[in-house]
Every structure is written in C-alpha cells, then in structure tokens.
Amino acid sequence: MGRARAWLRVALMQKKLADYLKILVDYRDEELVDYFEPDALMMSDEAIVIVGLMVGLNVIDCNLCIKEEDLDSQQGVIDFSLYLRSSHHPNHHIQGTVSCPDSPLGLESENMNVV
C-alpha cells in the first residue's frame, strides 16, 4: 500500500496522474480485466470522464513527501462534519435576504438595497 501512495504522490508532483490513469483506461479491456470487477468504475465508460476531470489537478503544485515511514500504515480520517451545515435548520431564513433572487422583482429590490 505504501508503494501505491508513493506513486500517487509522485504522479501528482509530476502533474501526470491524469495521463497515467488515461493509459490505464485506454488498455482496460486488455490489462485490467484480471484486477477489476466488470461493473467497477474503472471498467465503465464513466472512467473516461473522471480521467478528463482529473486534468484539472495539473494546476495544483504539489510538494509531497514520499520518504515517510508511515506510508504503509493506516492513515487518519478527517472529520468534515464540522464544516457541513447543520441539518437542524434546513429552511433557516437570514434577515435581509430576498426569497426569490432569480425573479426580476427580487433582483431589482436587492439592487435597490445595495444603492
């Protein structure tokens, strides 16, 4: 598992992850049938779309350590629940907001408040 994590980090630093995965997707019928289930995402047509979206990762400059000793160990889980909205108030109306900003009257009244 540590080698796979190191490979991912190197691919991100080289800005080649999308290129490497595109090669895998191009040869998936010949090479990957032994490693993936037939209904796996990597074997579906959606894999091409995902690889295309991963090209956007090339704009990020990654500087990751690949010589860490803990690449083989279980990584910690990040708790994102603190960043999510509370489900206790789903229709919470904030004072001063317009209920329908897409309508012409809603936009007009909102613009009047700005001036």
N, C-alpha and C positions, 0 to 999 in steps of 0.2 A: 504494500500500500504506500510505503514511503517513496518508492520509485515513481509511482503514478502521481503523487503530489508534487514531487520534484519536477517531473516532466511538465505538469500543468503550469508550474511557476516559471519554468524556463520558456515555455511556449508563450506565456503572457508577456514576459520581459522582452522576447524577440518579436512580439506582435505577429505571431504566426499561428496562434491557436485556431483561428477560423480556417486557415489554409490546411492545417494538418487534419482537422475534422472533415473538411471538404474532400480530401483524398480518401479518408475512410468511408465517407458516404458514397463516393464515386465507385468504390470497389466493394460495397457492402454485400452484393449478391454473390460474389466470389469468395471473399475472405472472411466476412463477419457472420455467416450463417452458422458456424460452429460455436460462436460465442454469445449470440443473442437469440432470444425467442422470436418467432415470426411476427408477433404483434408488438414488439418493443419499439420505442420511439426512434431508435437509431435505424431500424429497418423500415420505417414508414416514410411516406413522401414528405411528411412534416419536418423531417430531419434536414432537408434541403433549406427550408425556410428558416429554421433555427440557426443553421450554419451561416446563412446570409445575414441574420441579425447579429451574429457574433462578430462580424466585421467591424461593428461599432466599437468593440473593445479596443481596437487598434489606436484610438485617440487617447487612451489612458496610458500614461507612462508608469509602468510597474517596476518597483525596485524591491524584490522579494528575496529573502534569504533562502538558499537551497541547501545549506550545510547544517541545518538544525538537526539535532539528535532526536527530536521528538516528532519527526515526520512519520514514523511508523506507529506512534501512539494515537489513541483516540483523542480527537480534537474536541474542545469545549463547545457547548451550544450557546449561541447568543439569544437572549430573551428579548424579542422585539415587541412584546406586549406593552411595554411602557410607551412605545411610540404610536400605538394604534389608538384610534378614537374609542371613547367609552361607549358601550352599547346601551348604557342606561338612559341616555338622552338622544334617541335617534333623530327626532324632529326638533331639536333644540333651535329656537329662533333667536338669532343675535340681534340686539337692539340696533336699529339704523340700517338694516339690510332690506333690500327690495325683494318681495316674494317671487316675482317673475321677471328677472332681468332681461330675458330674451324678447319680451314684448316691447313694442315701440314706446308705450307709455312708461313702462318700467325703466327703460334706458333713459328716456327723457327726464323723468323725475330724479333718477340717480345723477345725471349730468347737472341738473339744477342744484343738487346738494353740493356738488364739487365747487361750483362757481360761488 
